[in-house]
Amino acid sequence: MAEIKKVTACLLIVGDEVLSGRTKDANLAFLGMELNEIGIRMSECRVVPDEEDVIVAAINEVRARYDYIFTTGGIGPTHDDITAACVAKAFGVELHRHPEAVEIFLEHYAPKDMNETRWKMAETPIGADLIHNPVSRPPGFKMENVYVMAGIPRVMQGMFGTFKDTLEGGDKLLSRTIPTHAKEGDMGKPLKELQKNHPDVEIGSYPFFQANGGTGVRIALRHPDMARIDEVAEDVIALIHDLGEEVVDEG
């Protein structure tokens, strides 16, 4: 069997407002699905506070571990928007007013209207490339494998769309789900053994609850080769039958 090309990503969500529950993140689900389409696996997500040391440490840790890092939040004009400064510190460079960002702002504001807070949104680490913002103008930026974007979902999605086609993915994960009324507790041990016997296939177990009061579990199989998934699915179905249950319709 050919070696699987695995390309990984991590999302860093920056913001006290997410940690406090005041803001509900919608970016992880979007990015996870978009990246999976091009063969990039979202392997980790962290939510970090608006604290410089925490953000810098997180950036340096994950950029060494994963192929792509995406950050959302903390690039606005206020005092607690510190993501750009933290990325600069993580890479050991200074901030500067990016020439292209300056042009973007001066296309829409007279120089006399460019106050300190607006100029802050034109600052990037030295050496960064801009990520253009087709929604609300203030850009994000890319520093090596770190992509820095806005936290507002509509803006983030617009930014992501400008560079998605430049990302290099690996083998796309395919999936198959097998629902059954077998109890998750009864399936735990045999599923563990099944995973041991098929380490190349991701096997997940997820309970479900029906409107009529019925319960069950979905066994999810993931692998780049559907034929391989189908092979393991036969073992899962046999396991379900051994427990005296059947594959069912979740509806």
C-alpha positions in Angstrom: 0.0 0.0 0.0 1.3 3.4 -1.0 2.4 5.7 1.9 -0.3 8.2 2.8 0.7 11.8 2.4 -0.5 13.5 5.6 -0.6 17.3 5.7 -1.7 18.9 9.0 -3.0 22.2 10.3 -3.7 23.9 13.6 -6.1 26.7 14.4 -5.2 29.2 17.1 -8.3 31.2 18.2 -7.2 34.4 19.9 -9.5 36.2 22.3 -10.7 36.6 25.8 -14.2 37.0 24.4 -14.2 33.4 23.1 -12.9 32.0 26.4 -15.5 33.9 28.4 -18.3 32.6 26.2 -19.4 36.1 25.1 -18.5 35.1 21.5 -19.2 31.7 20.0 -16.5 30.6 17.5 -17.7 29.6 14.1 -14.4 29.5 12.4 -13.2 26.0 13.4 -16.1 24.2 11.6 -15.6 26.3 8.5 -11.8 25.8 8.3 -12.0 22.1 9.2 -14.4 21.4 6.3 -12.6 23.6 3.8 -9.2 22.2 4.6 -10.4 18.6 4.4 -11.6 19.3 0.9 -8.0 19.8 -0.2 -6.4 17.1 1.9 -5.3 19.1 4.9 -6.2 17.7 8.3 -7.1 20.0 11.2 -5.1 18.2 13.8 -5.4 20.7 16.7 -7.3 23.8 17.8 -6.4 26.0 20.7 -8.2 29.0 22.2 -5.8 31.4 23.8 -6.3 34.6 25.8 -5.2 38.1 24.9 -1.8 37.6 26.7 1.4 38.1 24.8 3.5 35.3 26.4 0.8 32.7 25.9 0.2 33.6 22.3 3.9 33.7 21.4 4.6 30.4 23.1 1.6 28.8 21.3 2.7 30.1 17.9 6.2 28.8 18.3 5.0 25.4 19.6 2.5 24.7 16.9 4.3 26.2 13.9 7.1 23.7 14.5 4.6 20.8 14.8 2.1 21.3 12.0 2.4 22.2 8.3 -0.1 25.1 8.4 -1.1 27.4 11.3 -4.1 29.6 11.0 -4.9 32.2 13.6 -8.2 34.1 14.0 -8.8 37.2 16.1 -6.7 40.0 17.6 -5.8 42.0 14.4 -8.2 44.9 15.0 -7.4 48.5 16.1 -7.9 48.3 19.8 -5.4 47.9 22.7 -6.1 44.2 23.1 -5.6 43.3 19.4 -2.0 42.0 19.8 -1.8 39.1 17.4 0.4 40.9 14.9 2.9 41.9 17.6 2.9 38.4 19.0 3.6 36.8 15.7 6.5 39.3 15.2 7.9 38.4 18.6 7.6 34.7 17.8 9.6 35.1 14.6 12.1 37.5 16.2 11.3 40.5 14.0 9.9 44.0 14.4 6.5 45.3 13.3 6.3 47.8 10.4 3.7 49.5 8.3 3.4 47.2 5.4 3.7 49.3 2.2 0.8 47.5 0.5 -1.4 47.9 3.6 -0.6 51.6 3.7 -1.8 51.8 0.0 -5.0 50.0 0.9 -5.9 52.4 3.7 -4.9 55.5 1.7 -7.2 54.4 -1.1 -10.1 54.9 1.3 -9.0 57.5 3.8 -7.4 60.8 3.5 -4.0 61.0 5.2 -5.5 63.4 7.8 -8.0 60.7 8.7 -5.4 58.0 9.3 -5.2 58.1 13.1 -3.2 55.8 15.3 -5.8 53.1 15.5 -6.2 52.8 11.8 -2.4 52.7 11.2 -2.2 49.9 13.7 -4.2 47.7 11.3 -1.5 48.4 8.6 1.2 46.9 10.8 2.7 43.4 10.1 5.9 41.7 11.0 8.8 42.6 8.7 8.9 39.9 6.0 5.2 39.1 6.0 3.0 38.9 2.9 -0.5 40.4 3.0 -3.7 38.3 3.0 -6.2 40.5 1.2 -9.6 41.2 2.8 -12.4 41.4 0.2 -15.0 42.1 2.8 -13.8 45.0 5.0 -10.4 46.0 3.6 -8.0 45.7 6.6 -5.7 42.9 5.6 -4.4 39.8 7.4 -0.9 38.5 6.7 1.2 35.3 6.2 4.5 34.7 7.9 6.1 31.5 6.7 3.5 28.8 7.5 1.4 31.0 9.8 -1.7 32.6 8.3 -3.2 35.4 10.4 -6.8 36.3 9.8 -9.7 38.2 11.3 -12.0 36.6 13.9 -15.3 37.8 12.4 -16.4 34.7 10.4 -17.6 36.5 7.3 -14.3 38.4 7.1 -12.2 35.3 7.9 -14.0 33.3 5.2 -13.3 36.1 2.6 -9.6 36.2 3.6 -9.3 32.4 3.4 -10.8 32.3 -0.1 -8.1 34.6 -1.4 -5.3 32.0 -0.7 -7.1 28.6 -0.4 -5.9 27.6 -3.9 -2.3 28.2 -2.9 -2.3 25.6 -0.1 -0.8 22.2 -0.8 -2.8 19.3 0.6 -2.1 15.6 1.0 -4.4 12.6 0.6 -8.0 13.6 1.3 -9.7 11.6 4.1 -12.8 9.8 3.0 -15.3 8.4 5.4 -18.1 5.9 6.0 -20.5 5.8 8.9 -22.2 2.7 10.3 -25.1 3.3 12.7 -26.3 0.7 15.1 -28.5 0.4 18.2 -25.7 -1.5 20.0 -24.6 0.2 23.2 -21.4 2.1 23.2 -20.2 0.5 26.4 -20.6 -3.0 24.8 -18.6 -1.9 21.7 -15.7 -0.2 23.6 -13.5 -3.2 24.0 -14.0 -4.9 20.6 -13.6 -1.5 18.9 -10.3 -1.0 20.7 -9.1 -4.4 19.4 -10.3 -3.5 15.9 -8.4 -0.3 15.9 -5.3 -2.2 17.0 -5.7 -4.5 14.1 -6.2 -1.7 11.6 -4.0 1.1 12.7 -4.0 2.8 9.3 -7.8 3.5 9.5 -9.2 6.1 11.9 -12.1 4.5 13.9 -14.4 6.7 15.9 -17.5 6.0 18.0 -20.2 8.6 18.4 -23.5 8.1 20.3 -26.8 9.3 18.9 -30.3 9.9 20.3 -33.5 9.6 18.3 -36.7 11.6 18.8 -38.6 8.3 19.6 -36.2 7.7 22.6 -34.0 5.2 20.8 -30.3 5.4 21.2 -27.3 4.0 19.4 -23.8 4.6 18.2 -22.3 5.7 14.9 -19.0 4.0 14.0 -17.1 6.4 11.7 -14.2 5.0 9.5 -11.8 7.4 7.9 -9.0 6.7 5.4 -7.9 8.1 2.0 -8.8 4.8 0.2 -12.6 3.9 0.2 -11.8 0.3 -0.6 -9.7 0.1 2.6 -12.6 1.6 4.5 -15.0 -1.0 3.1 -12.7 -3.8 4.2 -12.7 -2.6 7.8 -16.4 -1.9 7.6 -17.0 -5.6 7.1 -15.3 -6.2 10.4 -17.4 -3.6 12.1 -20.6 -5.0 10.8 -19.5 -8.5 12.0 -18.8 -7.1 15.4 -22.3 -5.5 15.5 -23.8 -8.9 14.6 -21.8 -10.6 17.3 -23.4 -8.3 19.8 -26.9 -9.4 18.5 -27.5 -6.0 16.8 -27.9 -4.8 13.3 -26.9 -1.8 11.2 -29.8 0.7 11.4 -31.2 3.9 9.9 -30.6 6.8 12.4 -33.8 8.4 11.4 
